[in-house]
Amino acid sequence: MGERLIGNRIIVAIALMLIVPAIVLIFAFSFGGNKDMGEAAQQKNMESYTEKLNQRNADIIFYDKDPIGPANLKARRVNALNDQGLALNLFSDKAFHVIILDDMDGTLSLTDQDIQKLKDLLMNHHFRIIYLGTAHYYKLVQGGLLSQGMNHKEGTKSYLTFYSKTNMQTSVEGTAFADDSAVMPIKSGLTEEETLIYTVIVELGRKDLYWT
């Protein structure tokens, strides 16, 4: 009887030796013990949002700045807001055109001629125009590219505008449409500028609102 009890205790001890480390590993992986796996999963999730955006067959244009985003983002850079610089004839197969004005550092140059060209793209070529920053907000409002809605708040850094045929407004402002990065899967390792642009990609990929 005593030998059986001792044997049972040995079996229990061996089982605990195997089970406890397994439980510890499960908690470690689940709660961030393996940071590399967490980052890989976040990156994969981000790439899936980017692929959703790519599938919209949108011509994503960064003005005067190299594209920022995941490696699978299909985007291009233009250095001039004129017909030659935009080269729209080479992208006539695209369902949508989106131009991103990244002015997070406040150095983006926009002349009155640029504003007029952007308004033409908005009204006559059905561009979606995204402005990221604060310095040119009121200039874009005065130029008719943004409508200063009641929801506008000082410090907002992301706006999307597009021509609405439904209510015949010249533009529709998506106030702070990407300021909240809570939905963005990557939680660390990005600059403020990258975080905002990555959030823009997520918003454009997951919402149909901006494409109707």
C-alpha positions as CSV (number, residue, x, y, z in Angstrom):
1,M,0.0,0.0,0.0
2,G,2.8,2.4,0.9
3,E,4.7,1.6,-2.2
4,R,1.6,2.3,-4.4
5,L,1.2,5.7,-2.6
6,I,4.8,6.5,-3.2
7,G,4.4,5.5,-6.9
8,N,1.3,7.7,-7.3
9,R,3.1,10.6,-5.8
10,I,6.0,10.2,-8.2
11,I,3.6,10.1,-11.1
12,V,1.9,13.2,-9.9
13,A,5.2,15.0,-9.4
14,I,6.3,14.0,-12.9
15,A,3.0,15.2,-14.4
16,L,3.3,18.6,-12.6
17,M,6.9,18.9,-13.9
18,L,5.5,18.6,-17.4
19,I,2.3,20.5,-17.1
20,V,3.5,23.6,-15.2
21,P,6.2,24.6,-17.7
22,A,3.6,24.1,-20.5
23,I,1.2,26.5,-18.7
24,V,4.0,29.0,-18.3
25,L,4.8,28.9,-22.0
26,I,1.1,29.3,-22.9
27,F,0.9,32.4,-20.8
28,A,4.2,33.7,-22.1
29,F,3.0,33.4,-25.8
30,S,-0.5,34.7,-25.0
31,F,0.6,37.9,-23.2
32,G,3.5,39.0,-25.2
33,G,6.4,36.9,-23.9
34,N,7.4,36.3,-27.5
35,K,7.5,39.8,-28.9
36,D,8.7,38.7,-32.3
37,M,5.6,36.5,-32.8
38,G,3.4,39.4,-31.7
39,E,5.0,41.8,-34.2
40,A,4.8,39.3,-37.0
41,A,1.1,38.8,-36.4
42,Q,0.5,42.5,-36.3
43,Q,2.4,43.0,-39.5
44,K,0.4,40.2,-41.2
45,N,-2.8,41.8,-40.1
46,M,-1.7,45.2,-41.4
47,E,-0.8,43.7,-44.7
48,S,-4.3,42.2,-45.0
49,Y,-5.9,45.7,-44.6
50,T,-3.4,46.9,-47.3
51,E,-4.4,44.2,-49.6
52,K,-8.1,45.1,-49.2
53,L,-7.2,48.6,-50.3
54,N,-5.2,47.3,-53.2
55,Q,-8.2,45.2,-54.3
56,R,-10.2,48.4,-54.7
57,N,-8.1,49.1,-57.7
58,A,-7.3,52.6,-56.4
59,D,-4.5,54.8,-57.7
60,I,-2.8,55.9,-54.5
61,I,-0.7,58.9,-55.1
62,F,1.7,60.6,-52.6
63,Y,2.5,64.2,-53.6
64,D,6.1,65.3,-53.3
65,K,6.9,62.5,-50.9
66,D,7.8,58.8,-51.2
67,P,5.0,56.4,-50.4
68,I,4.9,55.3,-46.7
69,G,3.2,52.0,-45.7
70,P,3.6,48.2,-45.7
71,A,5.7,46.7,-48.5
72,N,2.6,45.4,-50.3
73,L,1.0,48.8,-50.6
74,K,0.5,49.7,-54.3
75,A,1.2,53.5,-54.5
76,R,3.3,56.0,-56.4
77,R,4.9,59.4,-56.0
78,V,4.3,62.5,-58.2
79,N,6.3,65.7,-58.0
80,A,4.0,68.0,-59.8
81,L,0.2,68.6,-59.8
82,N,-0.2,69.0,-63.5
83,D,-1.3,66.7,-66.3
84,Q,2.3,65.6,-67.2
85,G,3.3,65.1,-63.5
86,L,0.1,63.1,-62.7
87,A,0.3,61.0,-65.8
88,L,-3.3,59.9,-65.4
89,N,-3.3,58.5,-68.9
90,L,-1.1,55.7,-67.7
91,F,-3.5,54.9,-64.9
92,S,-6.8,55.1,-66.7
93,D,-7.6,51.5,-65.7
94,K,-7.9,52.5,-62.1
95,A,-11.4,52.7,-60.5
96,F,-10.4,55.5,-58.1
97,H,-7.6,58.1,-57.7
98,V,-6.5,59.1,-54.2
99,I,-3.9,61.8,-53.7
100,I,-2.3,62.0,-50.2
101,L,-0.9,65.4,-49.1
102,D,1.5,64.5,-46.3
103,D,2.2,67.7,-44.4
104,M,2.9,66.3,-41.0
105,D,6.1,68.3,-40.7
106,G,4.4,71.5,-42.1
107,T,6.8,71.9,-45.0
108,L,4.5,70.9,-47.9
109,S,4.3,73.7,-50.5
110,L,0.9,74.3,-52.0
111,T,0.5,77.3,-54.3
112,D,-2.8,78.9,-55.4
113,Q,-2.3,77.1,-58.8
114,D,-1.9,73.8,-56.9
115,I,-5.1,74.4,-55.0
116,Q,-7.0,75.1,-58.2
117,K,-5.6,71.9,-59.8
118,L,-6.6,69.9,-56.7
119,K,-10.1,71.4,-56.9
120,D,-10.3,70.4,-60.6
121,L,-9.2,66.8,-59.7
122,L,-11.8,66.7,-56.9
123,M,-14.7,68.1,-59.0
124,N,-14.1,66.8,-62.5
125,H,-11.9,63.7,-62.0
126,H,-13.6,62.4,-58.9
127,F,-10.4,62.3,-56.9
128,R,-10.4,61.5,-53.2
129,I,-8.0,64.0,-51.6
130,I,-6.4,63.3,-48.2
131,Y,-4.7,66.0,-46.2
132,L,-2.5,65.1,-43.3
133,G,-1.4,67.9,-41.2
134,T,-2.6,71.3,-39.9
135,A,-0.6,74.1,-41.6
136,H,-2.7,74.2,-44.8
137,Y,-6.1,73.4,-43.4
138,Y,-7.7,76.9,-43.7
139,K,-6.1,77.4,-47.1
140,L,-7.8,74.2,-48.3
141,V,-11.1,75.4,-46.8
142,Q,-10.8,78.7,-48.6
143,G,-9.9,76.9,-51.8
144,G,-13.1,74.8,-51.6
145,L,-11.3,71.5,-51.0
146,L,-12.6,71.1,-47.5
147,S,-15.8,72.3,-45.9
148,Q,-15.2,73.5,-42.3
149,G,-17.8,71.4,-40.6
150,M,-19.1,71.9,-37.0
151,N,-17.1,68.8,-36.0
152,H,-13.7,70.4,-36.9
153,K,-11.4,70.7,-33.9
154,E,-8.1,72.5,-33.7
155,G,-5.3,69.9,-33.9
156,T,-7.1,67.5,-36.2
157,K,-4.5,66.0,-38.5
158,S,-6.4,63.9,-41.1
159,Y,-9.0,64.9,-43.6
160,L,-10.5,63.2,-46.6
161,T,-12.6,65.0,-49.1
162,F,-14.5,63.7,-52.2
163,Y,-17.2,65.0,-54.5
164,S,-20.7,63.9,-53.6
165,K,-23.2,63.6,-56.4
166,T,-26.0,62.6,-54.0
167,N,-26.3,65.9,-52.2
168,M,-24.5,68.1,-54.8
169,Q,-22.1,69.4,-52.3
170,T,-18.7,70.5,-53.6
171,S,-16.9,68.4,-51.0
172,V,-17.5,66.2,-48.0
173,E,-15.0,66.5,-45.2
174,G,-14.2,63.3,-43.2
175,T,-13.3,65.1,-40.0
176,A,-10.4,63.3,-38.2
177,F,-11.1,60.2,-40.2
178,A,-7.8,58.6,-39.3
179,D,-6.7,60.4,-36.1
180,D,-7.7,57.5,-33.9
181,S,-5.1,54.7,-34.3
182,A,-7.0,52.3,-32.0
183,V,-8.1,50.2,-35.0
184,M,-4.5,50.0,-36.4
185,P,-3.0,46.6,-35.7
186,I,0.7,47.7,-35.4
187,K,1.0,49.0,-31.8
188,S,4.7,50.1,-31.6
189,G,7.8,50.9,-33.6
190,L,6.3,53.5,-35.9
191,T,6.8,57.3,-36.0
192,E,3.8,59.6,-35.6
193,E,3.8,60.2,-39.3
194,E,3.9,56.4,-40.1
195,T,1.2,55.7,-37.5
196,L,-1.2,58.2,-39.1
197,I,-0.5,57.0,-42.7
198,Y,-0.9,53.4,-41.7
199,T,-4.2,54.3,-40.0
200,V,-5.2,56.0,-43.3
201,I,-4.5,52.7,-45.1
202,V,-6.6,50.7,-42.6
203,E,-9.5,53.2,-42.9
204,L,-9.5,53.2,-46.7
205,G,-9.2,49.4,-46.7
206,R,-12.0,48.5,-44.3
207,K,-14.7,51.2,-45.0
208,D,-16.8,51.4,-48.2
209,L,-18.0,54.9,-47.2
210,Y,-15.2,56.6,-48.9
211,W,-15.8,54.9,-52.2
212,T,-19.5,55.5,-52.8
